[in-house]
Amino acid sequence: MELIDKIKEDLKNTLSERRYIHSLGVMEMAVELAKIYNVDEKKAELAGLLHDNAKEMTPEELLKYVDDNNIKISEVERINTKILHGKVGADIAKKKYGVSKEIQEAIEYHTTTNPNMTTLDKIVFVADKIELNRKSATYDIESERELAKKDLDGAVIFIINSNITSLIQKDKLINEESIQTRNKLMIERMKK
């Protein structure tokens, strides 16, 4: 059995049907974007498929996993456990499926981003938000899909801006990496 088939089988047995369908959608969108941006399609496929492997763990399970596996987290992550599924999922993907550090980081950064994101990291981050099963009443997802195919950094900035705006409106904490990533990408654009 190929690794990708084993992962699909495992995810089908551990995730809800909705989350499993989303994971397949992210995998497909990541491969589509990888073709556009000349990134290894196999890596994009694996990272996209595995990105939410820990998404349905409870806050208690996530914190226990972090503590048991000595995963360093911030105070914001300890309070907002929802975003821990990126770090936990990356660790699970490495230990259970032996994925590369590159794939591991793409899984990890799909929740919080990182100022030093690779193109693969950006692809998985964006694919998670624009995969074809996603719908949105708050913004024009079709425009976002088109933007992602023309300007990957622009799509990352757009998504971070939307996330920050939403978090502020809900009076929630904002992870520092998101702000650092946004600022780095904005500065790079200003220098062009």
C-alpha positions as CSV (number, residue, x, y, z in Angstrom):
1,M,0.0,0.0,0.0
2,E,1.3,3.4,-1.0
3,L,1.9,5.9,1.8
4,I,-0.7,8.3,0.5
5,D,-3.3,5.5,0.5
6,K,-2.4,4.5,4.1
7,I,-2.8,8.1,5.2
8,K,-6.1,8.4,3.5
9,E,-7.3,5.2,5.2
10,D,-6.1,6.3,8.6
11,L,-7.7,9.8,8.3
12,K,-11.0,8.3,7.1
13,N,-11.0,6.3,10.3
14,T,-10.0,9.1,12.7
15,L,-11.6,12.3,11.3
16,S,-15.2,13.2,10.9
17,E,-16.5,12.9,7.3
18,R,-16.6,16.7,6.9
19,R,-12.9,17.1,8.1
20,Y,-11.8,14.2,5.9
21,I,-13.5,15.7,2.8
22,H,-11.8,19.1,3.7
23,S,-8.4,17.3,3.9
24,L,-8.9,15.8,0.5
25,G,-9.9,19.3,-0.8
26,V,-6.8,20.9,0.7
27,M,-4.6,18.1,-0.8
28,E,-6.1,18.7,-4.3
29,M,-5.8,22.5,-4.1
30,A,-2.2,22.2,-2.7
31,V,-1.3,20.1,-5.7
32,E,-2.9,22.6,-8.1
33,L,-1.0,25.5,-6.5
34,A,2.2,23.4,-6.5
35,K,2.0,23.1,-10.3
36,I,1.6,26.8,-10.7
37,Y,4.5,27.7,-8.3
38,N,6.9,24.9,-9.3
39,V,6.8,23.1,-6.0
40,D,7.2,19.3,-5.6
41,E,3.6,18.1,-6.1
42,K,4.2,15.0,-3.9
43,K,5.2,17.1,-1.0
44,A,2.2,19.4,-1.5
45,E,-0.1,16.4,-1.7
46,L,1.2,14.9,1.6
47,A,1.3,18.2,3.5
48,G,-2.2,19.1,2.3
49,L,-3.7,15.7,3.2
50,L,-2.1,15.6,6.6
51,H,-2.5,19.3,7.6
52,D,-5.5,18.7,9.9
53,N,-4.7,15.2,11.2
54,A,-4.8,16.6,14.8
55,K,-7.7,19.1,14.2
56,E,-10.3,17.1,16.0
57,M,-8.3,16.4,19.2
58,T,-9.8,18.0,22.3
59,P,-8.0,21.0,24.0
60,E,-7.0,18.6,26.8
61,E,-5.6,16.0,24.3
62,L,-3.6,18.7,22.5
63,L,-2.1,20.1,25.7
64,K,-1.3,16.6,26.9
65,Y,0.4,15.7,23.6
66,V,2.4,19.0,23.7
67,D,3.6,18.3,27.2
68,D,4.3,14.6,26.7
69,N,6.3,15.3,23.5
70,N,8.1,18.4,24.8
71,I,6.7,20.7,22.1
72,K,7.5,24.3,22.8
73,I,4.4,26.5,22.7
74,S,3.7,30.2,23.4
75,E,1.3,31.5,26.1
76,V,-1.1,32.5,23.3
77,E,-1.1,28.9,22.0
78,R,-1.6,27.5,25.6
79,I,-4.7,29.7,25.9
80,N,-5.9,29.3,22.3
81,T,-5.5,25.6,22.1
82,K,-7.3,25.4,18.7
83,I,-4.2,26.5,16.9
84,L,-2.1,23.8,18.5
85,H,-3.3,21.2,15.9
86,G,-0.7,22.5,13.5
87,K,2.3,21.8,15.8
88,V,0.8,18.5,17.1
89,G,-0.2,17.4,13.6
90,A,3.3,18.1,12.3
91,D,4.8,16.0,15.1
92,I,2.3,13.1,14.5
93,A,3.0,13.2,10.7
94,K,6.8,13.0,11.4
95,K,6.5,10.2,13.9
96,K,3.7,8.1,12.3
97,Y,4.5,8.6,8.6
98,G,8.2,9.7,8.6
99,V,7.5,12.9,6.6
100,S,10.3,15.3,5.8
101,K,11.1,18.4,7.8
102,E,9.8,20.4,4.9
103,I,6.4,18.7,5.0
104,Q,6.3,18.9,8.8
105,E,6.8,22.6,8.7
106,A,4.1,23.1,6.1
107,I,1.7,21.3,8.4
108,E,2.9,23.2,11.5
109,Y,2.7,26.7,9.9
110,H,-0.8,26.3,8.3
111,T,-2.3,27.6,11.5
112,T,0.0,30.3,12.8
113,T,2.2,31.0,9.7
114,N,5.9,31.8,10.1
115,P,8.0,34.8,8.9
116,N,10.3,32.3,7.1
117,M,7.6,30.3,5.3
118,T,8.7,28.5,2.2
119,T,6.6,28.4,-1.0
120,L,5.3,24.9,0.1
121,D,4.3,26.4,3.5
122,K,2.4,29.2,1.8
123,I,0.7,26.8,-0.5
124,V,-0.7,24.6,2.3
125,F,-1.7,27.7,4.3
126,V,-3.6,29.2,1.4
127,A,-5.0,25.8,0.1
128,D,-6.6,25.3,3.6
129,K,-8.6,28.5,3.2
130,I,-9.6,28.2,-0.5
131,E,-10.1,24.5,-1.2
132,L,-13.2,23.9,-3.3
133,N,-15.4,22.5,-0.5
134,R,-15.0,25.8,1.4
135,K,-17.8,28.4,1.3
136,S,-17.8,31.8,2.9
137,A,-20.6,34.3,3.5
138,T,-18.1,37.0,4.8
139,Y,-15.8,37.4,1.8
140,D,-15.5,36.6,-1.9
141,I,-13.8,33.2,-1.9
142,E,-13.8,33.0,-5.7
143,S,-11.7,36.2,-5.8
144,E,-9.4,34.7,-3.2
145,R,-9.0,31.5,-5.3
146,E,-8.1,33.6,-8.4
147,L,-5.6,35.7,-6.3
148,A,-3.9,32.6,-5.0
149,K,-3.2,31.4,-8.6
150,K,-1.6,34.7,-9.6
151,D,-0.1,36.1,-6.4
152,L,0.6,33.6,-3.6
153,D,2.1,36.2,-1.2
154,G,-0.8,38.4,-1.9
155,A,-3.2,35.6,-0.9
156,V,-1.2,34.9,2.3
157,I,-1.4,38.6,3.2
158,F,-5.2,38.7,2.4
159,I,-5.9,35.7,4.6
160,I,-3.8,36.9,7.5
161,N,-5.5,40.3,7.3
162,S,-8.9,38.6,7.3
163,N,-7.9,36.4,10.2
164,I,-6.6,39.4,12.2
165,T,-9.7,41.4,11.6
166,S,-11.9,38.6,12.6
167,L,-9.9,37.9,15.8
168,I,-10.0,41.6,16.7
169,Q,-13.8,41.7,16.2
170,K,-14.1,38.7,18.5
171,D,-11.8,40.2,21.1
172,K,-9.4,37.2,20.7
173,L,-5.6,36.9,21.1
174,I,-3.5,37.2,17.9
175,N,-0.5,34.9,17.5
176,E,2.7,36.9,17.0
177,E,3.9,34.8,14.1
178,S,0.9,36.0,12.0
179,I,1.8,39.6,12.5
180,Q,5.5,39.0,11.9
181,T,4.7,37.0,8.7
182,R,2.4,39.8,7.4
183,N,4.9,42.5,8.1
184,K,7.8,40.6,6.5
185,L,5.7,40.0,3.3
186,M,4.5,43.6,3.3
187,I,8.1,44.9,3.6
188,E,9.2,42.6,0.8
189,R,6.4,44.0,-1.4
190,M,7.4,47.6,-0.6
191,K,11.0,46.9,-1.6
192,K,9.9,45.7,-5.1
